[in-house]
Amino acid sequence: MADHDTRFSLPGVDDPPSTEAGVILMGLDAERLLAGLGLAMLADDPALVTLAVDRVRHGAMTQFTAAGLVETGAARWLALRPALAETGIPSTTNGSLRRSWEHTLRVVTGVHPGLGPGSAAYLTACWFRRDEVDALAAP
């Protein structure tokens, strides 16, 4: 018998949709997260940014290149990351993934209040995956 509960947990009825979007973003690889962070400057809706990044990656949207979006996202990450590091917020989740997302998103928007929802979501996801993101964004 398992030592932990392996049942899938549904979100609470009152949970904001942005929390579920955040849980999905946390599963993306560092390259997609940086591309999304770069693109979110133009289209600041997390779902639309995710779709646009996939379209760029598959050649259906030729106004941008995947490498260009990653480069833009990396520059943005390197500019925004230091202020987050000063807060001491952990990059790991303890207990509920959804509660960790909500807490970290509140900290991110408190540190960078001018971010739109897409930028805040992608920056939060980058924070959770910061070791991978740092490695990819390193100059």
Secondary structure, DSSP 8 states (H G I E B T S, - for coil): --SS--------TTS-HHHHHHHHHTTS-HHHHHHHHHHTTTS--HHHHHHHHHHHHTTS-TTS-HHHHHHHHHHHHHHHHHHHHHHT--SS--S-HHHHHHHHHHHHHHHSTT--HHHHHHHHHHHHTHHHHHHHH--
